[in-house]
Amino acid sequence: MRLGIDPGKNGAWALLDDEGRLVDADHFPLDEEGEIDAAELYHQLGEVGPIERATVEKVGSMGATKDGRKQGMQGLFNFGLRTGAVITVLQIRGIPFDQVLPAVWKKASGVTADKKTSLRAARDLWPSAATLLHRGLDEARAEAALIARYGRLVSFSYRRAP
């Protein structure tokens, strides 16, 4: 199975089976302070079955402004903390991972920076997973699923014949 991770503020993970079907997705478990509960995430990923590989969105500072406002140091720090927590859980679980820039997986998926396009694309690709993607807030799940799909497709294209 292939895991996709969107480590954003309202981040999520999604799991595709070996046929590329979306079998599970969820937002990150949060602790009482609103940060990722790494112990619970470790537990959740252990419950979903064997994970062959994960693809994590690789993002950094969004520059001086986002949506017309400056990105503060605290926001950057919190984002780094969330990403670090996710990568640490993957490492402890022994799940190999790769990272992909947002522009790369979004272009390959035919979506834009508007998260609604990711939600529409995921709903079109996985209509049987409607319960996982039924709310507008599920756009992080949709992006995690698209990241997993990108990772799965890229890994197939780099495999060599025996």
N, C-alpha and C positions, 0 to 999 in steps of 0.2 A: 504494500500500500504506500501511497505517496501523500505526504503531509505538506500543506501550504500554510505559511504564517504571514499575517499582516500585523506587524508589531505596533501599529499606531495607537493613539490615545484610547480609542474604543476598539482596539484590535481583536483579532479572532484567529482561529485555526480551522482548517478544513481538511478532510481526509478523502482521498479518492482510492477506489479499489483498483485491482490490476487491469480491469477493463475500462477504467477512466470514469466510472460512475461515482457521483458524490454520495458517500455513505454516512458522513457525519460532519458536523461543523458546530462550533460554539464560540462565544465570546470568551475571553480570558477570565478565569476566576479572579476576583479581586478581594483584597483584604479590607479591614475596617478603615484603612487610610486611602483606599481607592487605587492601590498599586497591585500589580500582578501577584497573586498568591502562588509562588513558585512550587511550594509543596503540593498544593491542590492540582496545579497544572501537571506536575510530575505524575500524580495519581491518575488524573484523567487520561493522559497519553498512554499509561500502562493498561488502562481498561479497554482501549479501542482495538487492540490486537497488534500484531507485529507491523512495525513501520519500517519500510525498506530505506527510505530517504526523505528528507525534508528540504523544502525550498523556502527561504526566508527573504522577505523584501529587504533590500539593502538601501537604507535611506540615511541621510545625514541632515545637517542643518539645511533649512529651506531658504537660507539667505536672509537678507535684511528684513524683508516683509513677506507676509502671506495674507491674502485677502485684504490688502490695504492696511495691515497693522504689523508692527514689528514683532518678531519672534523673540521672546525674552530668554534670558539665561536659564531661568528656572524651568521653562518649558523644554529647552534643549536637554537639560540635565535629567528631567523626568523621562523624556523619550529614550535617552541613553540607558537609563535604569531599566526600563521595560524591555528594551532590546537585549540588554545583558542578561536579564532574568530568563528570557526565552531561550537564548543560546546556551546558557548554563544548564537549563533543564534538558535540552537536547543532548548536550555533552554527557551529562550524568546518566541519562537513559541509554547512551551509546547509539544515538540516532545520527548517522552521518548527514551533513547538510551542505547546501550550497546557498549562495545569495545572488539575488538578481535586482538590478536597478529598476525602479518603478517605470521609467520610460521604456525600458526594454520589454518587460512582460506586458505592459499596456499596449504597446504597438503591436506585438505579436497576437494579442487577444482582440484587437480592434476596438479598444475602449479609450476613453480620454481621461483627463484629470477629474472630470465630473463623475463622482462616485455612482450616480444614478445609471450611467452607462454600464458600469460593472455589474450592477444589480440586474439590469435588463439582460445583459449577455449571459450571466449565470443562470437566470431563470429560463432562457432559451435553450441553453446547453443541457440543463438538468431539470426538465419539467417534473420528473418524478420526485424531486427533492423540494417540492413547493413548501413543505412545512418548515424547512430550514431557512428559507429565503422569502418568507411572506411579508415581513415588515420592512418599512423603509430603513429602520435601524440595522437591518441585516446586511447592509452594504459591505461591512468589514468581513462578514462570512463569505460573501460573494467574491470579494477581492482575494481572500485567502484561498478559495477554491480555484480561482483563475491562476493564482500563483502556483498552486500545486499542479494544475494542468500544464502550465508553461514548463515547469520543472520536469514533468513526466515526458512531454514531447521532446524537449531538448535532450534528455538522457537517452531516449530511443534513437535520436539522430546521431549521437556520438558512439553508440555501441558498434562494435566490430563483429563481423561474421566469424564463426569459429573456423 
